[in-house]
Amino acid sequence: MRVKRHKVFLVCLLGICVVSFLHYYTALHNISLLQEISSPSSHLNTLKMLRGFFWNFPTDDIPFKQDRQKSSHQKDFVDLPDLPDAKQVVTNLHKQIFELRDDSTPFFTHTESGALCFHEGTDLAAFASQGRLLKHYEERTPLKDDLINAGKKDVRCPCRQGWHGPQCGIPTVVYHSNLPSKSKVTPRKIPRRVINAININHEFDLLHTRFHELADVVDTFLVCESNFTAYGDARPLYLKHLILNGTFDYIKHKILYIFLDHFPDGGRMDGWIADDYLRTYLTKNGMARIQGLKPDDVFILNDADEIPSRDGILFLKLYDGWTEPVGIHLRKSLYGFFWRQYGTLNVLSACTAAMLFKVYKGDGIYLRRRSYYTMSGFREYENSTGRILIPWAIGSPVHYAGWHCSWCFKPEGIYYKLVSAQNGDFPRWGDYGEKRKLSYIKDLIRTGGWFDGSEPDYPPTDPKEHMYAPKYLLDNYDKYHYLLENPYAKGKR
């Protein structure tokens, strides 16, 4: 009898243990711990614990052991020189304040004949010839003063190719845009200050390209980096290291570094929560640390792979009379500028600081959503400014005003993008082991194919064509050749 009681007791105890374990399992599942352990990206965390060095990924997907002699390939997409001992580096990069100052650059000049001309867009040699010709006629016909004076009134700035308007300050991408008020724009006496905000993961070659393209027209770059990927995995602060080791010294005086030290609740399960939050935090934290902001300063929000051309942004800086919000027609390409896609990507990217705060409530994600007319401050802002908000876009489907280079990395960089990507774009290709193989990725670059097995039809491209790629990349062809020509095309080594 006593033995039976013990058996019953043990069975009951075992049942309690099983029930407790099931509750514990459910709790772990709800906090996403088991999901994180079983996720495709867990191999990264395991690798970090075992090897302790991020750059030593194998050259193919982690479960496969071939080609391990190339285990240092990650250095190919982020050059991260040795840094001083972290304990000796004292930095408050993410707390610094940036003070905006007026740009004193003399963009326009008054000629002897009284015309106001934009330096860069005016053919000064032709203008000088025009002046000499006018003087010649004055000397030969001194009695025709009225005719000469009338001629002086009609003197216009002779424009260089690519520039238009009375002052030769309107670039082709604006001249051929859908700006409804292009005939009413006028030069400003004091240029606007331009703020360009971006989030960064590992797009450092494109970041250099942005800086060189826009350095003389953008007054400050708000660059946000997180110690989490868009998927929620921990990541090193690569950009911070590159700033500290001097890589960006040529533009450091214009960088306002923003550090996002947390991952948003729910962002692991719904990647769009994380995607939106990145832009929200970037805008709110960055703009709060800017001093001297004026209502008509320009705010531009881009993804890291969206690079506006200099001329269109310069127009926003130098002219009054354009409406807002402002989109940008970007040349679309995949894996490199050699795979150009049809059409353009037209992204709402810019507005004044006043519109950002009064209509969008200081949150950049609303600028991207094209829903300004549903915002509570929309009508009030129109009434206070006396201007109707009419969206327009710099450029056109046949006049590129910048570049969108999607998945433009070496194969190792594409691998990292796969495992870092948010859990929102489905299917999430980083979840499939065969898609993470470098051999597979190289073949995608070679053919221009997509992860779903399709091979889109691409229009022919020529590196000599206008707006093929940003000037900085073309000027440094040897360094960035992997973006400018297909490294895996037939006949290439």
DADAKA-V606879 format. One record per backbone hydrogen bond with DSSP energy under -0.5 kcal/mol. CO is the residue of the C=O (numbers start at 0). NH is the residue of the N-H. If there is no record, write none. Layout:
BEGIN
co->[CO,CO]
nh->[NH,NH]
END
This chain:
BEGIN
co->[0,1,2,3,4,5,6,7,8,9,10,11,12,13,14,15,16,17,18,19,20,21,22,23,24,25,26,27,27,28,31,32,33,34,38,39,40,40,41,42,43,44,45,46,46,47,52,54,54,60,64,66,66,67,69,71,72,73,73,77,78,84,84,85,87,88,91,91,92,97,97,101,104,106,108,108,110,114,114,116,116,117,118,120,121,122,123,124,125,126,127,128,129,130,131,132,133,134,135,136,140,142,143,144,145,146,147,148,149,150,151,156,157,159,161,163,164,165,166,168,169,170,170,171,172,173,178,180,181,185,192,193,193,194,194,195,196,197,201,202,203,204,205,206,207,208,209,210,213,213,219,219,220,220,221,221,222,223,224,226,228,232,235,236,237,238,239,240,241,241,242,245,247,247,250,251,253,254,255,257,257,258,259,263,265,268,269,269,270,271,272,273,274,275,276,277,278,279,280,280,281,282,283,284,285,286,288,288,290,293,294,296,297,298,299,299,301,302,304,304,305,306,308,309,310,311,312,313,314,316,317,319,324,325,325,326,327,327,328,329,330,331,332,335,337,338,339,342,343,344,344,346,348,349,349,350,351,352,353,354,354,355,359,361,362,362,363,363,364,365,366,370,371,374,376,377,378,379,380,381,381,387,391,392,393,395,398,400,401,402,402,403,403,404,405,406,409,409,410,411,412,413,414,415,416,419,419,421,422,423,426,427,428,430,431,431,432,433,436,437,438,439,440,441,442,443,443,449,453,455,461,464,469,469,470,471,472,473,475,479,479,480,480,482,484,485,488]
nh->[4,5,6,7,8,9,10,11,12,13,14,15,16,17,18,19,20,21,22,23,24,25,26,27,28,29,30,32,33,31,35,36,37,38,41,42,43,44,45,46,47,48,49,50,51,51,55,56,73,63,67,58,69,70,72,74,75,76,77,79,80,87,88,88,89,90,94,95,95,99,290,103,106,118,110,116,113,110,116,108,118,121,121,159,123,126,127,128,129,130,131,132,133,134,135,136,137,138,139,140,143,144,147,148,149,150,151,152,153,153,154,158,122,162,171,169,167,156,117,170,163,173,174,175,394,176,181,183,184,319,297,218,219,196,299,221,301,223,203,206,207,208,209,210,211,212,213,214,216,217,195,221,222,255,197,223,257,199,259,234,231,228,237,240,241,242,243,244,246,247,245,248,250,251,253,254,220,256,222,224,259,260,226,266,269,270,272,273,274,275,276,277,278,279,280,281,282,283,284,285,285,286,287,288,288,289,97,290,99,296,353,352,194,350,196,301,198,305,306,404,307,402,312,313,314,315,316,317,318,191,187,185,391,348,349,393,329,346,400,344,403,340,405,338,339,333,458,331,345,329,346,327,300,324,325,298,355,356,357,358,359,361,362,363,365,366,366,367,368,370,369,373,374,377,380,381,382,383,384,385,386,389,326,177,328,398,395,308,330,306,404,332,405,407,334,408,412,413,414,415,416,417,418,419,420,229,230,423,270,425,428,430,431,432,434,435,435,436,440,441,442,443,444,445,446,447,448,452,449,457,464,467,472,473,474,475,475,476,479,482,483,483,484,336,486,488,491]
END
